[in-house]
Each structure stands twice: as structure tokens, then as C-alpha cells.
């Protein structure tokens, strides 16, 4: 008795009236899920993969789908249920799933049998990373720092070819320079192919018979370099500076990579920063806050004079325009915000105390309660 097959629409999980796009989406999802490369040694997944491909091979062809819709499996498989309703034979042929997956999954880097990038094409070098720590003021106004860097550079002897002087590399005969070979799996209606790195050339697409003695055939060597980095004014903690072409050497004539420098900013013991704004707490005496005073205010540019108005309340904030951090893109500067903190004396001599009590009396305050604590007031009420 022939093996019973599941309905092809059921296999793909679509309705009978599904569009071509719906079929393709369902197929791509299931084929990726059950692909043998993603499920090595899983017999169930391999069987599901074959079933999914068989279903899509029939339903994606308008003529085969029409026959299947009319006659079921017998309409497309002459060996199913005693033969074809058309009285002849139907040859499915070999399915090259390598080409099929190459078109469907090219966005996954060729991992499903698609074409890989040419290994001999120019490639950009490695991106290197470094870090520097600078002061608050250096971040505000910019500075220059020197970095000691180890990076790969093109070999001076072979100029990056990897070959000894006077020689050249040959194209690999096995992969013909592609760096990969196609491997056929399965057979008949379930034949499919995948790709793998060429073992003869190691995936490079070329064979170097006489490697350069200086770089041992790699085309690059490690060197110590001292790099001067210009830190722009206004840079903030956690930001980075990118230097193009200061990274690792490129391959096959490609450009050098970039150098990314992460910047850490030491906090100031005086100023705080939020973007381009600078914040400062300024302490004044009770008399200064009450009577007003000319204050000397620190800024990142140096001290400036400021006339504090009489009667300034604790917590009052005033602005010094243009005294903040320069914008890192060079468009102006932020402001500095100064918060007034009033200092209360922790102890008074007799003369100071009497003067303050007289001031309180003149302000209409109850002298009996001045200088008394909570328990003093409780005892007085009793």
C-alpha cells in the first residue's frame, strides 16, 4: 500500500486559495526551521524539510498546482494510488535546493547555499578601539592626547600580497577562486546542495606557493604606533572620537579600518554638567543674602563678578549666559546656572547673639521663642 501523504496545503500551513506570496513566506519560514544545516543529525527535521520542499515544488508551479487541486497527489505523482490520471508518467526531476535557497536566503549571508562574497575582493580592515580619560576642563575646551597603539599594517616586503618578492599566488583549482565548493546531498527528487569553505585553499580562493618571510603569507604585520588624537571641545563622558583609516590594515587592497576612541571625563569637584549647561552651588552668608553683595563666581573661563540682589532667598538660581560648555558641533555655548546656598552660623558669641536677637525683635518676632528648642517650649506651656 503506498505511503499516505499529507495535504500539501496542510504541510505549508496555508489555505487552498493562498497567493504566491503567502506560499513563498510559508515555505521560507518552514525551510529555514527544518533545514539540515540547522538541525544536524535530526532525522525528523530532515523528513519535514523534504516534505516542505515537495509541497512547495508542486504548489509554486501553476500547472502542477492546478492538477493537484483537481486530482490530489495522484495528479502530480504517477506512483501514488496506482498511477497518473493522465495515463502517462510524470518526471519531477532533480531539485537543486542550493540555487533555490541561494535566491531565497541571500540575505542570510549565503548560509543556505547562496553565493558568498568573493574572498579575493578588497575588504576594509579591522576597526580598533581605545580609551582615554580627560579632565572636566579638557572636555570643555578640547585637547590632544597621545595613544600607544598596536595594529596590523600592510607588510613592507610583499606590500600586502603575502607572496615572496618576485612570486605571485595562483587561483585555487578546486574552487576556481571562489573560496567555496558545492556539496551535493540527497538524490532524486530530494537532491539539494550546500556550500562549504574550500579545504585546499582554506576559503581564500588562492594558493600561495612561496609565502613572504616577513609576514608568513598573511600580507600584514603587527606594529606599535603612537597616535595623536584631537579631542573636540564640548565632548561629553561616554562619547567617542572616530579616526578614519587608523585601524587595522585592509585586505586584498582594501582600505584600512577605523580607530574608535571612547572618552571618559573625570568629574569636577566644583562644577556639574548636563549637556552644554554647567551648574554651580554658591554659598553666601545670611547678611549677604539679606543686604545684597558683589560676589566672585567661578566659571570654567575663570572668575566673574556678580551683583547679588538684596533679599535673595535660599535656592534662588541665576544664569550666566554663554559661560557653559561649547557645543561639540561648534554652534555656540551653553549657560552656567548658579544656585544660592545660605550659610547659617553654627555658633555665635554673646555680642553676635544679642545683635541677632535685636534684629529679630525689630522684625516683630517673639523674642521669648528665639533660641528655644522644642522641649523648652513644652516646659514653658506647662
N, C-alpha and C positions, 0 to 999 in steps of 0.2 A: 504494500500500500504506500503510495507516495507520501512524502513528508508534508504535513499541513503547514501552510504559510499564513502568517498574519496579514491582515489587510494593510496595503502599503500606506494608505492614509492614516491608519492607526499607528503604524510604525513611526511616521514622521510627526504624529500628533496634530494633524491639521484636518479641516473639514474637506468634504469632497469638492466643494466649489472654491477651494483655496486658490489664490492668484499665484503667478510665478514667483513674485517677491516673497509671498508667505512661505512657499515651498523652499525657496533658497535660504531664508532666515532659519527655518526649522532644521534644514539639513546642516547648515554651518554649525549650529549650536550642538546638535547631536553628534556630528562627525568629530568635532573638537572634543566632546565629552568622552567618546569611546575610542579615540584614535590609539592604535597600538603603541605609538611612541610615548604617549602619556600614561599608558597602562601596561607596562612591560610585564609579560608573563601572565596576564589576566585573560583566561580563555573566554570568560563570559563577555568581557568588554570587546574582545576580538570578534565574537559572534554577533554582538549588537552592531559593531562597526560595519560588518559585511551586510547585515540586514538593512541598515540605514542607507548604505550606498546602493544596494539593489533597488530599494524603494525609490530613491531619488533618480536613479538612472532611468527608470521607467516613467515616472510622473513628470520629469522635466522635459521629456520628448513628447510633443503634441500628438503624434501619430500613435505612439505606444500607449500614451495615457488614454487616448480615445478607445483603443482596443481593450485596455484594461477596464475602463469604465463600463464597456458593453459585455465583456466575457469573463472578467476577473482574471485570475492568474493564468487560466488556460489560453487567454488571448495573447499572452506575451511569452509563455513558456511552453514549448511543444511537448515537453516531457511531463507536464503537470496534468493529472487527471485523464491520461490516455491519449494525449496528442493535441495538436492545434486545431481550432475550429476552421482554419483556412485550408486544411488538408495538406499542408507542407511543413517545412521545418523553419525555425526562426533562430538565427545565429546572433547571440548577444555580443560576441566578440570580446577582445581583451579591453579592460578599462584601465587606462593609465592614470591612477589617482595622484601620481606625482604632479602631472600637469594640472589636474583638476584642483588639487589643493594649492598649487602654486598661484592660480588665479584667485582663489577664494581667500587664502590666508597670507597673501603677500604682506599685509600689514603687521604680521607677527614675526617679521624678520626672517622669513624663509624657513622656519622651523617645521613646516608641514610639507616640505618638498618643493617650495618655491625657489626662485633664483636668489642666490646670495650675492652680496656685494663683491665686486671684483677685488681679490686680495692684493692686486698689484696697482690699484688706483691710489692716487695721492690721499693721505689721511693726516688730519690735524693731530698735533702732538698732545701729550697728556697735560691736563690742567693741574697746576701745582697750587698748594695752599700754604700760607704762612700767617703769622700773627705778630702784631706789635702792640705795645702798651704806651700810651702817651698821657700827659697831664691835662687837666681841665683847660688850662690856658693854651696849650698846644693844639687842642681840639678846636678851640675858638678861633685861633688866628692862623692855623696851619703850620706845618713844619716839614722837615726832611729827616728820614730815618734810613739807616743802613741795615741791610739784611744779609746774612750769610746763607747762601742757598746751594743745595746740591741738586743738579738737574742733568738730564740726558741731553747731549748735543751731538750733532752730526759728526761722524768720525772724520778727522782731518786727513787721514791717509786714503780712505776709499771714497770720501765725500758722500757717505750715506748709502752706497750701493751694497756694502757687505762683502764685496769681492776684492781679492788681492789685486794690486795695481797691474794693469795690462790684461786682466781677465774679465769675463762677464758671466752672468747667470744664464742658464738655459731654461726654456719653458718646460714644465713638467710634462712628460709624455702621457702619464696616466690620466691627469685631469685637464690637460691642454691649457693650463694656465688659470683655470677657474678656482683652484684650491679645494674642489669638492668632487666627489664621484657619486653616481646614482646607483642605488642598490635596489634590485628587483625583489619583491616579496610576493608570496601567494602565486596563484596561477589561474588560468581560465578567466571566468567572469569576475573573479575576485582578485585579479592581479593588481598590485599597486606598487609604486616605487617611492623611495625616500632618498634623501641625500645625506652624506656624511663627509667629514673632512678627509682629504686625500692623505693616506698614510705615507705615501712616498715622499711628498714634499712638505708634510706637516701642515697642509692647508695654506701654504704660502703661494702656490701656483708656479713657483720657480725653484730650480735646484742650483745651489752654489757649489761648484766642484772645488774651488780654491778660495776658502774664506780669508778675509783680511786678518792679518795677525794682530792688528791693533784693537779691533772690536770683535774679533772672533765670529765675524759674519753677521752680526746684529745690525751694523750700519750706524750705531750710536755708542757713545761712551759717557760715563758719569764724570762731571766736573764740578768743582767748587767755584762759586761765583759770589762776588759782593755786589749787591744791587742797591741803588739809592732810590728810595721811594718818596715821592712828594705827597704828603697828606694834605688834602684841601681844607681850607678854613671852613669851619662850621660842621665838620663831620661829627657824628654822634656815636655813643657807645653801641657796639654791635654791628655797625655798618662796615662795609668792605670797600677796598680800592682794587680795581682791576687793571693789570698791566698787560696789554696785548703783546703776544709774541715773546713773553719772558718765561713761558712754561717749558715743557719737555719738547724735544726735537720731533718734527713731523716725520712721517714715513713715506717712502716712495716719492719724495719731492714735495710732500705736503707742508703746510705752514706749521710753525712752532705753536704750541699751546699757550694758554694764558696763565698768569700768576694772580691769584686772588689773595689779598691780604686782609685778614679780619682785624678790626681796630677795637681795642679796649681802652676806655678812658677812666683814669683814676679820679675818684670824686674829690671835690674841693672841700676844705674844712670851713669854707666861708660861704660859697655860693651853691645854689641848686639850679638845675636846668630842666626845662621841659620844652623840647623843640628848640626854637630860637629865643625863647624867653628865659631870663635869669631872675632868680629870686634871692632876696637877702633879708634877714631879720636885723633890724637896727634897734638897739636898746637906748632909751633916753631916761632921764630922771623925771621924777614927779614934777619938779619945778619947771623943767624944760617943756614937758608936755602941757603944763598949765599956762606958762607965760610965753611960750614960743622960744625958738632959739635957732641960731645958724649951725647946721650940722655938717660934718665932714663925712661923706658917704663913700665907701669903697665901691668901685666898679672894676670890670675886667680891663678897662683902659687906664685905671688909676683913680685917685680920689677926686670927687667933685663936691662943690658946696651946694647946700640945700637949705632954704629958709623954712623951718618947721612952723606952721601957724599956731598961735596961742589956742589953747583948748583942744589940742589934738587928743583923741580918745585912743586907748589901747586897742590894738588890732587894726588901726587905720592903715590902708595900703595906698601908697602913692607911686606914680610911674615916672621913670626916667627914660624918655623916648630915645631910641637909637643906641642904647647902652647894653643891648643884649648880644646874642650870638649872631655872627654873619650867616646869611643863608648859604648853604653848601652849593647852590647853583649860581651864587654871585648876585642875587637880586635882593639887595638891601640887608638890613639888620633888624633883629627883634628888639624888645624893650626890656628894661630891668624894673622889677616890682619890689618895692621896699615895704616891709611890714613893721610898724612901730610896736615895740615891746616896752612897756613902762616898768622900770625897776623900782620895787618897793623896798625901802631900807629894812634890814633885818634887826637892827638895834639903834637906839637913839640915846644921846646923853641928855642930861637934865634940861639944858638950855634948848636943845632941839625939840624935846618933848613939849616943853612949855610953849614954845613958838607954834608948834603944830596944834596944840590944844586951843591956843588963842585963835588960830586960823579957823579951826572947826567951829568955835563959838561964833566967830564973825560970819560963818556960813550958815548959822542957825541950827547947827547940830547940837544934840543933847549931850552936854559935857559929862553928865552922870554916867552915860553908857560908853564913852570913849575909853578905850584901854581895858574894858572889862570883857572877860570871856563869858562863855555860856554858863558856867557854874556860878560865876559872880552875879550874873543877872538873876539866876534862880534864887540865890540866897537873898538878894535884895527884895524880891517879890514876897518872900516869906516874912 
